[in-house]
């Protein structure tokens, strides 16, 4: 039997949350999606996630939220990380870190599936452990509990992510990259049956630089002076991929890249002048040290 997973790339701030809320109902209705897995690394003001925003995601029908290098940016999320099996932090962080690096759940359609979260090492802050060894341990612990396994590799270097794809080919249903906010066009199914894409891309405002206001980023790059990188507003899109797999073998048969623009003025999205079309939920303030 076929199983379809919707994988959504880094959701950035309020525009990303609204783009997800606008797009998801139609996708669920039209595409026979079994599970939705979303990277929530940049949900709250562009950096981290809060318990309220996690619950907002769950109310939308999102099954699992993965994170990355900003997982602990919002301290209020720590109890939820420790308690919930539907939000993950990278598995290769130190074992003392709050939260879990993988989970096994049952989809609403009745099939067990697993999600693994990993953090890259190349051009990233030290994670504590090798992501390749952490992946091996997670898959060994999952064992026969789930054939359908989805791996979010939150990493900077394309080469490191491609290497993970080959490392897990035939052992995971899909290996996909997040973090760089730029969607890649290298989606394919590897020979062993593992779907792969180097980066899902960003769900949020593309009229900026990686979801941040271009004026702020350009100022920092040109002057060398630090500044807060405010979340941009225009050209909101949902970016991700739809993976189709066999429930008996866990092997993927297809991966479809998605990039869905959201019309200006739609249900709280910014209008053509950049102003919100309607008042939306309050945006959590950025942490004082947040620059990216």
CORCOR-V128232 format. One record per backbone hydrogen bond with DSSP energy under -1.0 kcal/mol. NH is the residue of the N-H (numbers start at 0). CO is the residue of the C=O. Records with the same first field share a line. If there is no record, write none. Layout:
BEGIN
NH: CO / CO
END
This chain:
BEGIN
2: 244
4: 242
5: 34
6: 240
7: 36
8: 238
10: 38
11: 202
12: 41
15: 11
16: 12
17: 13
18: 14
19: 15
20: 16
21: 17
22: 18
23: 19
26: 22
27: 23
28: 24
29: 25
30: 26
33: 3
34: 3
36: 5
37: 63
38: 7
39: 65
42: 39
43: 47
44: 42
46: 43
47: 40
53: 49
54: 50
55: 51
56: 52
57: 53
58: 54
60: 57
61: 56
62: 35
63: 35
64: 85
65: 37
70: 67
72: 69
76: 73
77: 74
80: 76
81: 77
82: 78
83: 79
87: 64
88: 99
90: 116
92: 89
96: 93
102: 114
104: 112
106: 110
109: 106
112: 104
113: 147
114: 102
115: 149
116: 100
117: 151
119: 153
123: 120
133: 129
134: 130
135: 131
136: 132
137: 133
138: 134
139: 135
140: 136
141: 137
142: 138
144: 141
149: 113
150: 173
151: 115
152: 175
153: 117
154: 152 / 177
160: 156
161: 157
162: 158
163: 159
164: 160
165: 161
166: 162
167: 163
170: 167
171: 167
172: 148
173: 148
174: 194
175: 150
176: 196
177: 152
183: 198
187: 195
189: 193
192: 189
194: 172
195: 187
196: 174
199: 176
202: 9
203: 236
205: 234
206: 233
207: 205
208: 211
211: 208
212: 229
216: 212
217: 213
218: 214
219: 215
220: 216
221: 217
222: 218
223: 219
229: 227
231: 210
236: 203
237: 259
239: 257
240: 6
241: 255
242: 4
243: 253
244: 2
245: 250
246: 0
249: 245
251: 192
252: 243
253: 243
255: 241
257: 239
259: 237
261: 235
264: 269
265: 262
268: 265
270: 274
273: 270
276: 268
289: 286
END
